[in-house]
């Protein structure tokens, strides 16, 4: 499950991730934004990596991570060091989700540049390289495998980068007319990129994020190759929806 860190409170977030971990979810996520991007733009909002540090020490079973962390917000070497430290705090349960960023208002508000799509992708690719290089140099290194997840749907540059660099790929299709079909198509494009860059497509785990209304599509996503489905939940966090997803997981035998 992904907990929206907006229009809520710290106590509510902490309760939700502890209870979800106790339910047996496979993963717990939050997003990396500085402002609410739905609802009241002046509403309450909390920073991603501070929350992940707390989540790391208050949960025991689930992997944790940002879905996804914008590489434009922080020096990539610093980001790698933060990720390594949170991974150590969690006992090796971090998945490092990375993305190029899309929400212009928060860049403007925090005095960060917001170039066009090509410029953002250039900077993103360079940051992914820098993060991986820094992780290899840190002492101590990560406590666990620290898989790299890249989120996005760009058929040319994003999926090529996923094929070259990522362990996991994440997609969401809330605006899609047929999310399962589009996910299957994009996964096929990723297969093609893996073949072009000389990488086994099976080395990249396919994941998808859904909203509560898309719970009936979970089996379809699984049939289309998704090995991990993340339910994105706004506050107040209705964990009965998480329980519904866990029932589907049990029925699928995974």
FENLINJO-V117428 format. One line per field, one symbol per residue. phi: phi as a letter, one per 30 degrees, with the letter a starting at -180 (. if undefined). psi: psi as a letter, one per 40 degrees, with the letter a starting at -180 (. if undefined). burial: 1 if it has 24 or more other C-alpha atoms within 12 Angstrom, else 0. Layout:
BEGIN
phi: ???
psi: ???
burial: ???
END
This chain:
BEGIN
phi: .ccddbhabddddddddddddddjddbbbbccbcbecbiddcddabdeddddddedccbbcddblcbbcddddbedddeddddeddddddijcdccdbbdjbcdeddddcicdbddeddddeddeddeddddddedcdbddedbdhdcccckbddcdddddeddbccbbbbbbdcddbedddddddddddeddeddcibdeddcdcbbcbcedcedceddddddjdcbccdccdddddddddddddddedddib
psi: ihhhfifaiddddddddddddddfidihiiigieiieiaheeiiiiidddddddddeeiddiiiihgihheedihddddddddddddddeffehhghiieiegddddddefiigiidddddddddddddddddddeeihiaidadgihhhiiehdcdddddddddidihiiifdeidgddddddddddddddddddefihdeehhhiihiideedeeddddddeehehhhhhhiiihgeddddddddddddef.
burial: 11111111000011111111101111111111111110000000111110111111111111111111111111011011111111111111111111111111010000000100000110111011111101100000110101111111110011111111111111111000001101110110111111000000100111111111011011111101111111111110111011101100100000
END
